[in-house]
Amino acid sequence: MLVTEGRVVMISGANRGIGRAIAERLCEDGYSLSLGARDPATLSALDGGAEERVMNHAFDATVPDSAARWVAATRERFGRLDAIINNAGIINSFEIESDDETGLDEMWEVNVKGPLRLVRAAYADLKRCGTGRVINIVSLSGKRVKSAGIGGYAMSKHAAAAFNHALRHAGWKHGIRATSICPGYVATDMTATVQAIPASDMIQPAAIAHLVASLLVLPNTASVSELPVNCVLESLY
Ligand SMILES: NC(=O)c1ccc[n+]([C@@H]2O[C@H](COP(=O)([O-])OP(=O)(O)OC[C@H]3O[C@@H](n4cnc5c(N)ncnc54)[C@H](OP(=O)(O)O)[C@@H]3O)[C@@H](O)[C@H]2O)c1
């Protein structure tokens, strides 16, 4: 198993929801963390007096050079970079008959190009360490399309899952391993308006954080490409 101490992990959207739970868990586990948020002021301090192992930085996936600036600042602070957790994501409504593509374009930018730009900026570092890891928080909507209204989000998340596979192929010989975690409903702000399932019956963010922590310690010889996670029974997931 890989050690945690000394390894540097970047987490996008680390101020709330799943990203926050991942930050809390990886901090407990001893990693050095570079936390990204659109507004770094929303990144409250993590428990445990780990300030010397944690840096906060701006990251807005809709700003093309934001990823490169965050990666450069992380490299400057820690001198290395071992893993990226592509967590930041949005969901916009979608109608086939609407000619307004604004919401679709925004999901492409945040859910697909954001992860690509972060990995591209960090690729040399991930290769150099020999055990680079990228975990993409995709969705079960990256595996199946449950309704018409979720169609645009599902299109972006299928693309995010495809990016994960492309990265697996490109990075394998350099020791880079990439995983798509594909959850169903997780109890965060994103699902606050969901009526069908109470939040207490949804996947809890800490459970996703636990999976991330488990994946990060696996050696190069135990690659996990996809991890579907559900709180309800579906035919395949
Ligand atoms: N909740 C679910 O049921 C569920 C299920 C499957 C997959 N997911 C995926 O899990 C990830 C985290 O979702 P969540 O449930 O934790 O959602 P959330 O509570 O709504 O948090 C979304 C995070 O993404 C950040 N973000 C939004 N737009 C951004 C941008 N342009 N640039 C950078 N960061 C941006 C938000 O920052 P601000 O605070 O600045 O808005 C926030 O930190 C997403 O990729 C989502 O698609 C969620």
The ligand as an SDF file (V2000), in Angstrom:
LIG
                    3D

 48 52  0  0  0  0  0  0  0  0999 V2000
  -24.8460   15.1460   -4.9390 N   0  0  0  0  0  0  0  0  0  0  0  0
  -25.0490   14.1320   -5.7600 C   0  0  0  0  0  0  0  0  0  0  0  0
  -26.0890   13.4530   -5.7120 O   0  0  0  0  0  0  0  0  0  0  0  0
  -23.9970   13.7310   -6.7560 C   0  0  0  0  0  0  0  0  0  0  0  0
  -24.1240   12.4840   -7.3590 C   0  0  0  0  0  0  0  0  0  0  0  0
  -23.1880   12.0860   -8.2870 C   0  0  0  0  0  0  0  0  0  0  0  0
  -22.1280   12.9150   -8.5930 C   0  0  0  0  0  0  0  0  0  0  0  0
  -22.0290   14.1270   -7.9990 N   0  0  0  0  0  0  0  0  0  0  0  0
  -20.8980   14.9690   -8.3800 C   0  0  0  0  0  0  0  0  0  0  0  0
  -20.1050   15.1870   -7.2290 O   0  0  0  0  0  0  0  0  0  0  0  0
  -19.4120   16.4200   -7.3620 C   0  0  0  0  0  0  0  0  0  0  0  0
  -19.6250   17.2610   -6.1130 C   0  0  0  0  0  0  0  0  0  0  0  0
  -21.0140   17.5210   -6.0140 O   0  0  0  0  0  0  0  0  0  0  0  0
  -21.7370   17.9190   -4.6490 P   0  0  0  0  0  0  0  0  0  0  0  0
  -22.8890   17.0390   -4.5240 O   0  0  0  0  0  0  0  0  0  0  0  0
  -20.7740   18.0300   -3.5480 O   0  0  0  0  0  0  0  0  0  0  0  0
  -22.2830   19.3520   -5.1020 O   0  0  0  0  0  0  0  0  0  0  0  0
  -22.3610   20.7520   -4.3700 P   0  0  0  0  0  0  0  0  0  0  0  0
  -22.5660   20.5890   -2.9170 O   0  0  0  0  0  0  0  0  0  0  0  0
  -23.3360   21.5200   -5.1950 O   0  0  0  0  0  0  0  0  0  0  0  0
  -20.8900   21.3370   -4.5790 O   0  0  0  0  0  0  0  0  0  0  0  0
  -20.4270   21.6320   -5.8660 C   0  0  0  0  0  0  0  0  0  0  0  0
  -18.9970   22.1170   -5.7600 C   0  0  0  0  0  0  0  0  0  0  0  0
  -18.5550   22.4500   -7.0900 O   0  0  0  0  0  0  0  0  0  0  0  0
  -18.0610   23.7910   -7.0540 C   0  0  0  0  0  0  0  0  0  0  0  0
  -18.1960   24.4890   -8.3170 N   0  0  0  0  0  0  0  0  0  0  0  0
  -19.3250   24.8470   -8.9710 C   0  0  0  0  0  0  0  0  0  0  0  0
  -19.0370   25.5500  -10.0810 N   0  0  0  0  0  0  0  0  0  0  0  0
  -17.6740   25.6330  -10.1230 C   0  0  0  0  0  0  0  0  0  0  0  0
  -16.7630   26.2360  -11.0140 C   0  0  0  0  0  0  0  0  0  0  0  0
  -17.1670   26.9380  -12.0810 N   0  0  0  0  0  0  0  0  0  0  0  0
  -15.4500   26.1170  -10.7560 N   0  0  0  0  0  0  0  0  0  0  0  0
  -15.0020   25.4550   -9.6720 C   0  0  0  0  0  0  0  0  0  0  0  0
  -15.8200   24.8860   -8.7710 N   0  0  0  0  0  0  0  0  0  0  0  0
  -17.1450   24.9640   -9.0120 C   0  0  0  0  0  0  0  0  0  0  0  0
  -18.9080   24.4680   -5.9820 C   0  0  0  0  0  0  0  0  0  0  0  0
  -18.3040   25.6850   -5.5950 O   0  0  0  0  0  0  0  0  0  0  0  0
  -19.1810   26.9410   -5.0330 P   0  0  0  0  0  0  0  0  0  0  0  0
  -19.4060   26.6680   -3.5790 O   0  0  0  0  0  0  0  0  0  0  0  0
  -18.3420   28.1260   -5.3210 O   0  0  0  0  0  0  0  0  0  0  0  0
  -20.4760   26.9360   -5.8110 O   0  0  0  0  0  0  0  0  0  0  0  0
  -18.8830   23.3870   -4.9290 C   0  0  0  0  0  0  0  0  0  0  0  0
  -17.6720   23.3770   -4.2370 O   0  0  0  0  0  0  0  0  0  0  0  0
  -19.9280   17.0660   -8.6470 C   0  0  0  0  0  0  0  0  0  0  0  0
  -19.0380   16.8150   -9.6990 O   0  0  0  0  0  0  0  0  0  0  0  0
  -21.2430   16.3490   -8.8810 C   0  0  0  0  0  0  0  0  0  0  0  0
  -21.6170   16.3550  -10.2460 O   0  0  0  0  0  0  0  0  0  0  0  0
  -22.9280   14.5570   -7.0760 C   0  0  0  0  0  0  0  0  0  0  0  0
  1  2  1  0
  2  3  2  0
  2  4  1  0
  4  5  1  0
  4 48  2  0
  5  6  2  0
  6  7  1  0
  7  8  2  0
  8  9  1  0
  8 48  1  0
  9 10  1  0
  9 46  1  0
 10 11  1  0
 11 12  1  0
 11 44  1  0
 12 13  1  0
 13 14  1  0
 14 15  2  0
 14 16  1  0
 14 17  1  0
 17 18  1  0
 18 19  2  0
 18 20  1  0
 18 21  1  0
 21 22  1  0
 22 23  1  0
 23 24  1  0
 23 42  1  0
 24 25  1  0
 25 26  1  0
 25 36  1  0
 26 27  1  0
 26 35  1  0
 27 28  2  0
 28 29  1  0
 29 30  1  0
 29 35  2  0
 30 31  1  0
 30 32  2  0
 32 33  1  0
 33 34  2  0
 34 35  1  0
 36 37  1  0
 36 42  1  0
 37 38  1  0
 38 39  2  0
 38 40  1  0
 38 41  1  0
 42 43  1  0
 44 45  1  0
 44 46  1  0
 46 47  1  0
M  CHG  2   8   1  16  -1
M  END
$$$$
